[in-house]
Amino acid sequence: MLITVTRSGGLAGFEKLRALDTSGRADAAELEKIARRAIAPVADGYHYRITVDDEVLDLQDPCLSDTQRELIRTVLGEGA
């Protein structure tokens, strides 16, 4: 299994992309199990795409900050 993670943001705004092939690893089964759980959708969870000008952010409930929740609540409640 090939697992890829991209991290972006932070103070410097750098992007870091790494891929890990689990083939032949002693911990392959455990890593693959973790990966499957990590990407599984949350039962009855909402997915959000927030677009601000040209910036796009994809989010999934319950992994939202308080600020993101406030923005979503305001836009969904008052937006056209």
Residue pairs with C-beta under 8 A, 6 or more apart in sequence:
1 21
1 22
1 23
1 28
1 31
1 32
1 35
2 19
2 20
2 21
2 22
3 19
3 20
3 22
3 31
3 35
4 17
4 18
4 19
4 20
5 17
5 18
5 19
6 15
6 16
6 17
7 15
7 16
7 17
8 14
8 15
8 16
20 31
22 28
22 31
22 32
25 31
41 47
41 60
42 60
42 61
42 62
45 60
45 61
45 62
46 60
46 61
47 58
47 59
47 60
47 61
48 58
48 59
48 60
48 61
48 64
48 68
48 72
49 56
49 57
49 58
49 59
50 56
50 57
50 59
50 68
50 71
50 72
51 57
59 68
64 72
